[in-house]
Amino acid sequence: MSESAVNSAQFHDVEEHGHEHHGPLHKLLIAAIGIVYGDIGTSPIYAFRETFAGHHPIPPDHVHIYGVLSLIFWSMMVVVTLKYVTVILRADNKGEGGSLALLALISREAQGKSWSVPIVMLGVFATALFYGDSMITPAMSVLSASEGLAVVSPAFEPLVLPFAVAILFGLFAFQARGTAKVGALFGPIMILYFATLAFLGVYHIAQAPEIVWALSPSHALSFFAGDPLKGFLALGSVVLAVTGAEALYADMGHFGRRPIRISWIWIVLPGLMLNYLGQGAMIMSLSPEQANQAILNPFFLLAPDGFRLPLVILAIMATIIASQAVISGAFSLTQQAIQLGFMPRLRIQHTSESAAGQIYIPVINWALMVMVILLVLQFGSSSNLASAYGIAVTGAMFIDTCLLAVLLLNIWKWNRWFIVPLLAVFFVVDTAYFTANLTKVPSGGWFPLVVGLIAFTMLTTWSRGRKLMMERMREAAMPVKVFINSAATSATRVPGTAVFMTSTVEGVPHALLHNLKHNKVLHERVILLTVKIPGVPFVDPDKRYQLDDLGQGFHRLILKFGFMEEPDVPAALTSITSFGAPIKMMETSFFLARQTLLPSSRPGMAIWREKLFAWMLRNAESAMEFFRLPTNRVVELGSQVEI
């Protein structure tokens, strides 16, 4: 396929690919600014400060201020504008973005290829790293904004930690109510916040307009040439200015590609850079002694005394919004992981009748809350937390580049003369940032790596164990034709419909065999139902099911749901007209098999992983609730499986 054909086939806008984004462009822009840019928008509170006063401090003099500002600007241009906004936003999976959506797209196109397994592992690890990031981001953001109280008045300093913990507790406690109502306020608040960033920056730039020359890449090169080691270590803090860039891609399905691009180029990027330049101009205007003191919290010192408390309040509101976006992202990612077979079923509550993406997962919410509050109490300050921040983000960015390289070179087959140099730039930048952040491991960077490793182990254990369990069940399954010929005529048939849910499309479900063995009856209509999640976010209603008539009143039915959809089995069954007589829920019984795992020495997984998988299976949400089955029409039958 030619490159132009690829462009026309793959890169038409999100609004035409997958699902539509309703509403005027300006409303989508406001909503995108409120949700997508909260994380990267709060970076000026701590990124510039940490580069100078963090774990690898550098003097706030002319060379270093100009060098750091140059690094921040070009990091935004290369990582955010070029990599994410220009290139990666094109890589949508029927309108949806994010590591798992991209992984599902690649897996669907590359089935059977030798390189598909390591790529899947990379994508799963990126997902695991996100959970570490979703713990650190709320802690870092809210704590850094709360520390502004101490800038307003030293008397507030003892209150900073309790205030931050109270805000975080309230934020997580509110999740069950949903964010649909307060979400309408996110956009206007963040627009006010970015306007404030720009205004404060312009105010100080006007007093030292020469600071604009810091945008030249020559200052970044001079910084490295003068002291390569300090320049390299500074990258570990400079990258804090672009944390949240991956949210552009992950949230693409909510708003579409165009609003995200426009809002970045015309509102967010100018607001951020004007503020960073303003911080640099302010520090440059001070004496060396004053500069060393001011660099400990330059963001809040941008505002005159009388406006610092309103700035602190606005910053706290912005960090709450940024934290909300990350928490919602964790819920959405978990739902995708469950549907794609990387996590056991968990209870998912919908907090909005109109917005399908508004979900709440209690176990994820409370686990995040406990870890976030423990982080705040353990590290005590945003500067200490900064040592743990960055590794998960840079690791995920590096993996995104790896997945993008596979997509462009092996699946979409872009022109190599064009794409290889571009990918080389991305890999060099991502590698530099990731290795610079590895120096933070001893002082806190170990935390997101440990969380990522634990999450990766659980994700891969569930995926592997589920695959082994299905293989063992398939081995022991009786062929359907043999069963129908022997049982259909000998068993007593009773009125009604029986739906036997099974994870495999071959053989007779265990629940059907157990039901016949113990109850010695068969229903007039027997449906062998398998729910499948293809690697697409949404399935067209006309492609929802595949039905085969097996004769003697037996049917094999496959229902398909996208990984962004909630499987509603009763609604799907009642919409099918190919059975002849319609399915009535009050005349239908659902039979489920609940497997008890017996760890064995058969090759497949280590014993400890088999026990971990068995524990996850025992604690998984019931299929009855997950598939929305009517509670008074369900029968569960147990079976034992060795893996």
C-alpha positions as CSV (number, residue, x, y, z in Angstrom):
1,M,0.0,0.0,0.0
2,S,1.3,3.4,-0.9
3,E,1.9,6.1,1.7
4,S,-1.0,8.2,0.4
5,A,-3.3,5.2,0.6
6,V,-2.2,4.6,4.1
7,N,-2.9,8.2,5.0
8,S,-6.4,8.0,3.5
9,A,-7.1,4.6,5.1
10,Q,-5.7,5.1,8.5
11,F,-5.5,8.8,9.3
12,H,-8.9,10.2,8.8
13,D,-10.0,12.2,11.7
14,V,-11.2,10.7,14.9
15,E,-14.6,12.2,14.4
16,E,-15.1,9.9,11.4
17,H,-13.2,6.9,12.9
18,G,-15.0,5.0,15.6
19,H,-17.4,7.3,17.3
20,E,-18.4,10.9,16.9
21,H,-17.6,13.8,19.1
22,H,-20.7,15.8,19.4
23,G,-20.8,19.5,20.1
24,P,-19.3,22.7,18.8
25,L,-15.5,22.9,18.5
26,H,-15.2,25.6,21.2
27,K,-17.0,23.4,23.8
28,L,-14.7,20.5,23.0
29,L,-11.7,22.8,23.3
30,I,-12.8,24.0,26.8
31,A,-13.5,20.4,27.9
32,A,-10.1,19.2,26.5
33,I,-8.2,21.9,28.4
34,G,-10.0,20.9,31.6
35,I,-9.3,17.2,31.4
36,V,-6.3,16.6,29.2
37,Y,-3.9,19.3,30.3
38,G,-4.3,19.3,34.0
39,D,-1.1,17.2,34.7
40,I,1.2,19.1,32.3
41,G,-0.5,22.4,33.3
42,T,0.6,22.1,36.9
43,S,4.2,21.3,36.1
44,P,5.3,25.0,36.4
45,I,4.6,24.8,40.1
46,Y,7.6,22.5,40.7
47,A,9.5,21.7,37.4
48,F,11.7,24.9,37.2
49,R,12.3,24.8,41.0
50,E,13.4,21.1,41.0
51,T,15.9,21.6,38.2
52,F,17.8,24.1,40.4
53,A,17.0,23.1,44.0
54,G,16.3,19.4,43.6
55,H,18.5,16.4,44.3
56,H,21.1,17.6,41.9
57,P,21.2,21.4,42.5
58,I,22.7,23.8,40.1
59,P,23.4,27.5,40.7
60,P,20.6,29.9,39.4
61,D,23.0,32.0,37.3
62,H,22.7,33.3,33.8
63,V,24.2,30.3,32.0
64,H,22.1,27.7,33.8
65,I,18.8,29.6,33.8
66,Y,19.1,30.2,30.0
67,G,20.2,26.6,29.5
68,V,17.3,25.1,31.6
69,L,14.7,27.3,29.9
70,S,16.1,26.3,26.5
71,L,15.9,22.6,27.5
72,I,12.3,23.0,28.7
73,F,11.2,24.7,25.5
74,W,12.8,22.2,23.2
75,S,11.6,19.3,25.3
76,M,8.1,20.6,24.8
77,M,8.6,21.0,21.1
78,V,10.1,17.6,20.5
79,V,8.3,15.4,23.0
80,V,4.9,17.0,23.1
81,T,4.4,19.0,19.9
82,L,6.3,16.7,17.5
83,K,6.0,13.3,19.0
84,Y,2.6,13.3,20.6
85,V,0.6,16.1,19.0
86,T,1.9,15.6,15.4
87,V,2.7,11.9,15.1
88,I,1.3,9.7,17.9
89,L,-2.2,11.3,17.8
90,R,-2.4,9.8,14.3
91,A,-2.1,6.3,15.7
92,D,-5.7,5.8,16.9
93,N,-7.5,2.5,17.3
94,K,-10.9,3.5,15.9
95,G,-10.8,6.8,17.7
96,E,-9.2,5.6,21.0
97,G,-5.7,6.3,22.2
98,G,-3.4,5.1,25.0
99,S,-0.9,2.3,25.4
100,L,-3.5,-0.5,25.6
101,A,-5.5,0.8,22.6
102,L,-2.2,1.0,20.6
103,L,-1.2,-2.4,21.8
104,A,-4.6,-3.9,20.8
105,L,-4.3,-2.3,17.4
106,I,-0.8,-3.8,16.9
107,S,-1.8,-7.2,18.2
108,R,-4.8,-7.4,15.9
109,E,-2.6,-6.6,12.8
110,A,0.4,-8.7,13.8
111,Q,-1.0,-12.0,14.9
112,G,1.5,-14.8,14.6
113,K,4.5,-12.5,13.9
114,S,7.6,-13.5,15.8
115,W,8.0,-10.0,17.4
116,S,4.5,-9.7,18.6
117,V,5.1,-11.4,22.0
118,P,7.9,-8.9,23.2
119,I,5.8,-6.0,21.9
120,V,2.8,-7.2,24.0
121,M,5.1,-7.4,27.1
122,L,6.3,-3.9,26.5
123,G,2.7,-2.6,26.2
124,V,1.7,-4.4,29.4
125,F,4.7,-2.9,31.2
126,A,3.7,0.6,30.1
127,T,0.2,-0.1,31.6
128,A,1.8,-1.3,34.8
129,L,4.0,1.8,35.0
130,F,0.9,4.0,34.7
131,Y,-0.4,2.7,38.1
132,G,2.8,3.9,39.7
133,D,2.4,7.3,38.0
134,S,-1.3,7.5,39.0
135,M,-0.2,7.2,42.7
136,I,2.6,9.8,42.5
137,T,0.9,12.5,40.3
138,P,-1.9,13.3,42.8
139,A,0.5,13.3,45.7
140,M,3.1,15.5,43.9
141,S,0.6,17.9,42.5
142,V,-1.6,18.6,45.5
143,L,1.4,18.7,47.9
144,S,3.3,21.2,45.8
145,A,0.3,23.5,45.5
146,S,-0.4,23.2,49.2
147,E,3.2,24.3,50.0
148,G,2.2,27.6,48.5
149,L,0.5,28.3,51.8
150,A,3.9,28.5,53.5
151,V,5.0,31.1,50.9
152,V,1.9,33.2,51.8
153,S,2.8,33.0,55.5
154,P,5.3,30.9,57.4
155,A,2.6,30.4,60.0
156,F,0.8,28.1,57.6
157,E,3.8,25.7,57.3
158,P,2.6,23.1,59.9
159,L,-0.8,23.0,58.1
160,V,0.6,22.0,54.7
161,L,0.8,18.3,55.2
162,P,-2.6,17.8,57.0
163,F,-4.2,20.1,54.4
164,A,-2.9,18.1,51.5
165,V,-4.0,14.8,53.1
166,A,-7.5,16.2,53.7
167,I,-7.8,17.4,50.0
168,L,-6.7,14.0,48.7
169,F,-9.0,12.1,51.0
170,G,-11.9,14.2,49.9
171,L,-11.0,13.8,46.3
172,F,-11.0,10.0,46.4
173,A,-14.1,9.9,48.6
174,F,-16.0,12.0,46.0
175,Q,-15.2,9.5,43.2
176,A,-18.3,7.3,43.8
177,R,-20.5,10.3,43.1
178,G,-19.1,10.8,39.6
179,T,-17.5,13.8,38.0
180,A,-20.2,14.7,35.4
181,K,-21.4,17.7,37.3
182,V,-18.1,19.2,38.5
183,G,-16.5,18.2,35.2
184,A,-18.4,21.2,33.6
185,L,-16.3,23.5,35.8
186,F,-12.9,21.9,34.9
187,G,-12.5,23.7,31.6
188,P,-13.3,27.3,32.7
189,I,-11.1,26.8,35.8
190,M,-8.2,25.5,33.8
191,I,-8.6,28.3,31.2
192,L,-8.4,30.9,34.1
193,Y,-5.4,29.0,35.4
194,F,-3.5,29.1,32.1
195,A,-4.5,32.8,31.6
196,T,-3.0,33.5,35.0
197,L,0.2,31.6,34.1
198,A,0.5,33.7,31.0
199,F,-0.2,37.0,32.7
200,L,2.3,36.4,35.5
201,G,4.9,35.3,33.0
202,V,4.3,38.4,30.7
203,Y,4.5,40.7,33.7
204,H,8.0,39.6,34.6
205,I,9.2,39.1,31.0
206,A,8.3,42.8,30.4
207,Q,10.8,43.8,33.0
208,A,13.6,41.6,31.4
209,P,12.6,41.0,27.8
210,E,16.1,39.6,26.9
211,I,15.0,36.3,28.6
212,V,13.2,35.4,25.4
213,W,16.6,34.6,23.9
214,A,16.6,31.6,26.1
215,L,14.4,29.8,23.6
216,S,17.4,29.4,21.3
217,P,18.8,25.8,21.3
218,S,22.3,27.3,21.5
219,H,21.8,27.9,25.3
220,A,21.0,24.2,25.9
221,L,24.1,23.2,23.9
222,S,26.2,25.7,25.9
223,F,24.8,24.2,29.2
224,F,25.9,20.7,28.2
225,A,29.2,21.8,26.7
226,G,30.1,23.7,29.9
227,D,29.3,20.8,32.3
228,P,28.0,17.6,30.6
229,L,27.4,15.8,33.9
230,K,25.3,18.6,35.3
231,G,23.4,18.9,32.0
232,F,22.7,15.2,32.0
233,L,21.5,15.2,35.7
234,A,19.3,18.3,35.0
235,L,17.4,16.3,32.4
236,G,15.9,14.2,35.3
237,S,14.1,17.4,36.6
238,V,13.6,19.1,33.2
239,V,11.4,16.2,32.2
240,L,8.9,17.2,34.9
241,A,7.9,20.0,32.5
242,V,6.5,17.4,30.1
243,T,4.9,14.9,32.5
244,G,1.3,14.5,31.4
245,A,2.1,14.5,27.7
246,E,0.9,10.9,27.4
247,A,-2.5,12.2,28.5
248,L,-2.9,13.8,25.1
249,Y,-2.9,10.4,23.5
250,A,-4.8,8.5,26.2
251,D,-7.7,11.0,26.2
252,M,-8.0,11.3,22.5
253,G,-11.2,9.2,22.4
254,H,-13.0,11.6,24.6
255,F,-12.5,14.8,22.6
256,G,-11.0,13.9,19.2
257,R,-7.7,14.8,17.6
258,R,-8.5,18.4,16.5
259,P,-9.5,20.0,19.8
260,I,-6.5,18.5,21.6
261,R,-4.1,19.9,18.9
262,I,-5.6,23.3,18.8
263,S,-5.8,23.8,22.5
264,W,-2.1,22.7,22.9
265,I,-0.7,25.0,20.2
266,W,-2.8,28.1,20.9
267,I,-3.5,28.0,24.6
268,V,-1.5,25.5,26.7
269,L,2.0,25.7,25.2
270,P,2.0,29.6,25.1
271,G,0.7,29.8,28.7
272,L,3.3,27.3,30.0
273,M,6.3,28.8,28.2
274,L,5.4,32.4,29.2
275,N,5.3,31.3,32.8
276,Y,8.6,29.4,32.7
277,L,10.2,32.5,31.0
278,G,8.6,34.7,33.7
279,Q,10.1,32.5,36.5
280,G,13.5,32.8,34.8
281,A,13.2,36.6,34.3
282,M,12.3,37.0,38.0
283,I,15.2,35.0,39.3
284,M,17.6,36.8,36.9
285,S,16.5,40.2,38.3
286,L,17.5,39.3,41.9
287,S,20.8,39.4,43.7
288,P,22.6,36.0,44.0
289,E,21.5,35.7,47.7
290,Q,17.9,36.6,46.9
291,A,18.0,34.2,43.9
292,N,19.1,31.3,46.0
293,Q,16.2,31.9,48.3
294,A,13.6,32.6,45.6
295,I,14.5,29.5,43.6
296,L,13.1,27.4,46.5
297,N,9.5,28.3,45.3
298,P,9.6,30.7,42.3
299,F,6.1,29.9,41.0
300,F,4.2,31.5,43.9
301,L,6.7,34.4,44.2
302,L,5.7,35.5,40.6
303,A,2.5,37.0,42.2
304,P,2.6,40.2,44.3
305,D,2.0,39.7,48.1
306,G,-1.7,40.5,47.9
307,F,-2.4,38.0,45.1
308,R,-0.4,35.0,46.4
309,L,-3.2,33.5,48.4
310,P,-5.6,33.6,45.4
311,L,-2.8,32.1,43.3
312,V,-2.4,29.3,45.9
313,I,-6.1,28.6,45.8
314,L,-6.2,28.6,42.0
315,A,-3.2,26.3,41.9
316,I,-4.8,23.9,44.4
317,M,-7.9,23.8,42.2
318,A,-5.8,23.0,39.2
319,T,-3.9,20.2,40.9
320,I,-7.2,18.7,42.1
321,I,-8.4,18.7,38.5
322,A,-5.1,17.2,37.3
323,S,-5.4,14.5,40.0
324,Q,-9.0,13.8,39.0
325,A,-7.9,13.3,35.4
326,V,-5.2,10.7,36.5
327,I,-7.7,8.9,38.7
328,S,-10.3,8.7,35.9
329,G,-7.5,7.5,33.6
330,A,-6.7,4.7,36.0
331,F,-10.4,3.6,36.0
332,S,-10.5,3.7,32.2
333,L,-7.2,1.8,31.8
334,T,-8.4,-0.8,34.3
335,Q,-11.6,-1.3,32.3
336,Q,-9.6,-1.8,29.1
337,A,-7.3,-4.2,30.8
338,I,-10.2,-6.3,32.1
339,Q,-11.8,-6.4,28.7
340,L,-8.6,-7.3,26.9
341,G,-7.9,-10.2,29.4
342,F,-5.1,-8.8,31.5
343,M,-7.0,-8.4,34.7
344,P,-9.8,-10.3,36.5
345,R,-13.3,-9.0,36.5
346,L,-13.8,-6.1,39.0
347,R,-16.9,-4.3,40.0
348,I,-17.5,-1.3,37.7
349,Q,-20.1,1.3,38.6
350,H,-21.3,3.8,36.0
351,T,-21.7,7.3,37.6
352,S,-23.4,8.9,34.6
353,E,-26.5,7.8,32.6
354,S,-25.4,9.7,29.5
355,A,-21.5,9.5,29.5
356,A,-20.3,6.0,29.0
357,G,-16.8,6.9,30.0
358,Q,-17.8,8.0,33.5
359,I,-17.0,4.9,35.6
360,Y,-16.0,4.2,39.1
361,I,-14.0,1.1,40.3
362,P,-14.1,0.9,44.1
363,V,-11.1,-1.4,44.6
364,I,-8.9,0.7,42.4
365,N,-10.1,3.9,44.0
366,W,-9.4,2.9,47.6
367,A,-6.1,1.2,46.8
368,L,-4.9,4.4,45.0
369,M,-6.1,6.6,48.0
370,V,-4.2,4.5,50.5
371,M,-1.0,4.6,48.5
372,V,-1.2,8.3,47.6
373,I,-1.7,9.3,51.3
374,L,1.1,7.0,52.4
375,L,3.4,8.7,49.8
376,V,2.5,12.1,51.1
377,L,3.2,11.1,54.7
378,Q,6.3,9.2,53.8
379,F,8.1,11.8,51.6
380,G,6.7,14.8,53.5
381,S,7.4,17.4,50.7
382,S,7.0,17.8,47.0
383,S,10.8,18.2,46.6
384,N,11.3,14.7,48.1
385,L,8.5,13.3,46.0
386,A,10.1,14.7,42.9
387,S,12.8,12.0,43.3
388,A,10.2,9.4,42.7
389,Y,8.4,11.3,39.9
390,G,9.6,10.9,36.4
391,I,10.8,7.3,36.0
392,A,7.3,5.9,35.4
393,V,6.5,8.7,32.9
394,T,9.8,8.5,31.0
395,G,9.5,4.7,30.9
396,A,6.0,4.9,29.5
397,M,7.1,7.5,26.9
398,F,10.0,5.2,25.8
399,I,7.6,2.3,25.4
400,D,5.1,4.5,23.4
401,T,8.0,5.2,21.0
402,C,8.8,1.5,20.7
403,L,5.1,0.7,19.9
404,L,4.9,3.6,17.5
405,A,8.1,2.3,15.7
406,V,6.5,-1.1,15.2
407,L,3.3,0.4,14.0
408,L,4.9,2.8,11.4
409,L,7.6,0.4,10.1
410,N,5.9,-3.0,10.2
411,I,2.2,-2.4,9.9
412,W,1.6,0.9,8.2
413,K,4.9,0.7,6.3
414,W,5.7,4.4,6.2
415,N,8.6,5.6,4.0
416,R,11.8,4.5,6.0
417,W,13.9,7.4,4.7
418,F,11.5,9.7,6.5
419,I,10.5,7.7,9.6
420,V,13.8,6.2,10.7
421,P,15.5,9.6,11.4
422,L,12.4,10.8,13.1
423,L,12.2,7.7,15.3
424,A,15.9,8.0,16.0
425,V,15.4,11.6,17.4
426,F,12.5,10.3,19.6
427,F,14.6,7.3,20.9
428,V,17.6,9.5,21.7
429,V,15.4,12.0,23.7
430,D,13.5,9.3,25.5
431,T,16.6,7.3,26.4
432,A,18.3,10.5,27.7
433,Y,15.4,11.3,29.9
434,F,14.9,7.8,31.2
435,T,18.6,7.2,32.0
436,A,18.8,10.6,33.7
437,N,15.8,9.6,35.9
438,L,17.5,6.3,36.8
439,T,19.9,8.4,39.0
440,K,16.8,9.0,41.2
441,V,16.3,5.3,42.1
442,P,18.1,5.3,45.4
443,S,16.3,8.4,46.7
444,G,12.7,7.4,45.8
445,G,12.7,6.4,42.2
446,W,12.5,2.8,43.3
447,F,8.8,3.3,44.3
448,P,7.2,3.5,40.8
449,L,9.5,0.7,39.5
450,V,8.4,-1.6,42.4
451,V,4.7,-0.7,41.8
452,G,5.2,-1.3,38.1
453,L,6.9,-4.6,38.6
454,I,4.1,-5.8,41.0
455,A,1.4,-4.7,38.5
456,F,3.2,-6.3,35.6
457,T,3.5,-9.6,37.4
458,M,-0.2,-9.6,38.2
459,L,-1.2,-8.6,34.7
460,T,0.9,-11.2,33.0
461,T,0.0,-13.9,35.5
462,W,-3.7,-13.4,34.9
463,S,-3.2,-13.3,31.1
464,R,-1.1,-16.5,31.1
465,G,-3.2,-18.3,33.7
466,R,-6.4,-17.6,31.9
467,K,-4.9,-18.9,28.7
468,L,-3.7,-22.1,30.4
469,M,-7.1,-22.6,32.0
470,M,-8.9,-22.3,28.7
471,E,-6.4,-24.8,27.1
472,R,-7.0,-27.3,29.9
473,M,-10.8,-26.9,29.6
474,R,-10.6,-27.3,25.9
475,E,-8.5,-30.5,26.2
476,A,-11.2,-32.1,28.5
477,A,-14.2,-30.8,26.5
478,M,-16.5,-33.2,24.7
479,P,-17.2,-32.4,21.0
480,V,-20.6,-30.7,20.7
481,K,-21.9,-32.9,17.9
482,V,-21.2,-36.1,19.9
483,F,-23.0,-34.6,22.9
484,I,-26.1,-33.4,20.9
485,N,-26.5,-36.8,19.2
486,S,-26.3,-38.7,22.4
487,A,-28.0,-36.4,24.9
488,A,-30.6,-34.5,22.9
489,T,-32.8,-37.6,22.4
490,S,-32.2,-39.3,25.7
491,A,-32.6,-36.4,28.1
492,T,-36.0,-34.9,29.2
493,R,-36.6,-31.6,27.5
494,V,-38.3,-28.8,29.6
495,P,-39.8,-25.5,28.4
496,G,-37.7,-22.4,28.2
497,T,-34.2,-21.2,27.2
498,A,-31.0,-22.1,28.9
499,V,-27.9,-20.0,28.3
500,F,-24.6,-21.7,29.1
501,M,-21.8,-19.2,29.3
502,T,-18.4,-20.6,28.2
503,S,-15.0,-18.9,27.6
504,T,-14.2,-21.2,24.6
505,V,-16.0,-21.7,21.4
506,E,-15.1,-25.4,21.1
507,G,-16.6,-28.3,23.1
508,V,-19.4,-28.6,25.6
509,P,-19.4,-26.2,28.5
510,H,-18.7,-27.8,31.9
511,A,-21.9,-26.2,33.3
512,L,-24.0,-28.0,30.7
513,L,-22.4,-31.4,31.5
514,H,-22.9,-30.9,35.3
515,N,-26.5,-29.7,34.8
516,L,-27.4,-32.8,32.7
517,K,-25.5,-35.1,35.2
518,H,-27.3,-33.7,38.3
519,N,-30.7,-32.5,37.0
520,K,-31.1,-34.9,34.1
521,V,-33.0,-32.4,31.9
522,L,-32.3,-30.1,28.9
523,H,-34.2,-27.0,28.0
524,E,-36.1,-26.8,24.7
525,R,-33.6,-24.1,23.5
526,V,-30.0,-24.3,24.6
527,I,-27.6,-21.5,23.8
528,L,-23.8,-22.0,24.2
529,L,-22.7,-18.4,24.7
530,T,-19.1,-17.0,24.4
531,V,-18.4,-13.3,24.9
532,K,-15.4,-12.0,22.9
533,I,-13.5,-8.7,23.1
534,P,-11.8,-8.0,19.8
535,G,-9.0,-5.4,19.8
536,V,-11.3,-2.5,18.9
537,P,-12.8,0.0,21.3
538,F,-16.4,-0.3,19.9
539,V,-18.2,-3.0,17.9
540,D,-20.8,-2.0,15.3
541,P,-24.3,-3.2,16.4
542,D,-24.8,-5.1,13.1
543,K,-21.6,-7.1,13.9
544,R,-22.5,-7.7,17.5
545,Y,-23.2,-11.4,17.2
546,Q,-22.4,-14.6,15.3
547,L,-25.0,-17.4,15.5
548,D,-24.8,-21.0,14.4
549,D,-27.7,-23.4,14.6
550,L,-26.4,-26.8,15.8
551,G,-29.7,-28.6,15.4
552,Q,-31.9,-30.3,18.0
553,G,-32.6,-26.9,19.7
554,F,-28.9,-26.1,20.3
555,H,-27.3,-22.9,19.2
556,R,-23.7,-21.6,19.3
557,L,-23.6,-17.8,19.9
558,I,-20.6,-15.5,20.0
559,L,-21.3,-11.9,21.3
560,K,-18.6,-9.3,20.6
561,F,-18.0,-6.1,22.7
562,G,-15.3,-3.5,22.3
563,F,-12.8,-3.0,25.1
564,M,-14.3,0.4,25.9
565,E,-17.9,-1.1,26.1
566,E,-19.7,-2.7,29.0
567,P,-20.9,-6.2,28.1
568,D,-24.7,-6.2,28.6
569,V,-25.6,-9.8,27.7
570,P,-29.4,-9.7,28.4
571,A,-29.8,-6.6,26.2
572,A,-27.8,-8.2,23.4
573,L,-29.8,-11.4,23.6
574,T,-33.2,-9.7,23.5
575,S,-32.1,-7.8,20.4
576,I,-31.3,-10.9,18.4
577,T,-34.2,-12.0,16.1
578,S,-32.5,-15.0,14.4
579,F,-33.6,-17.5,17.0
580,G,-37.1,-17.6,15.7
581,A,-39.1,-17.1,19.0
582,P,-37.8,-14.1,20.8
583,I,-35.9,-14.5,24.1
584,K,-37.8,-13.5,27.2
585,M,-35.8,-13.0,30.4
586,M,-38.5,-14.5,32.6
587,E,-38.3,-17.8,30.6
588,T,-34.5,-17.9,30.4
589,S,-32.0,-19.4,32.8
590,F,-28.2,-18.6,32.8
591,F,-25.8,-21.3,33.8
592,L,-22.3,-20.3,34.9
593,A,-19.3,-22.5,35.8
594,R,-17.2,-21.4,38.7
595,Q,-13.8,-23.0,38.4
596,T,-11.7,-24.1,41.4
597,L,-8.0,-24.2,40.4
598,L,-5.8,-27.0,41.5
599,P,-2.1,-26.0,41.2
600,S,-0.1,-28.8,39.6
601,S,3.4,-29.5,38.5
602,R,2.4,-29.5,34.8
603,P,4.6,-27.1,32.8
604,G,3.0,-23.7,32.3
605,M,3.6,-21.5,35.2
606,A,5.7,-21.6,38.4
607,I,3.7,-22.8,41.4
608,W,3.8,-19.4,43.1
609,R,2.2,-17.8,40.0
610,E,-0.4,-20.6,39.8
611,K,-1.3,-19.8,43.5
612,L,-1.4,-16.1,42.7
613,F,-3.7,-16.7,39.7
614,A,-6.0,-18.9,41.8
615,W,-6.2,-16.1,44.4
616,M,-7.1,-13.6,41.7
617,L,-9.7,-15.9,40.3
618,R,-11.3,-16.4,43.7
619,N,-11.5,-12.7,44.2
620,A,-12.8,-11.8,40.7
621,E,-16.2,-10.2,40.3
622,S,-19.0,-12.7,39.6
623,A,-19.8,-13.1,35.9
624,M,-23.4,-12.6,36.9
625,E,-22.8,-8.9,37.8
626,F,-20.1,-8.3,35.2
627,F,-22.3,-9.4,32.3
628,R,-25.5,-7.7,33.9
629,L,-27.3,-11.0,34.2
630,P,-30.6,-11.0,36.1
631,T,-29.8,-12.2,39.6
632,N,-32.9,-14.4,39.9
633,R,-32.2,-16.3,36.7
634,V,-28.7,-17.5,37.3
635,V,-27.4,-20.9,38.4
636,E,-23.8,-21.5,39.3
637,L,-22.2,-24.9,39.0
638,G,-18.6,-25.6,40.2
639,S,-15.8,-27.5,38.5
640,Q,-12.2,-28.2,39.2
641,V,-9.4,-27.4,36.7
642,E,-5.6,-28.3,36.9
643,I,-3.2,-25.8,35.4
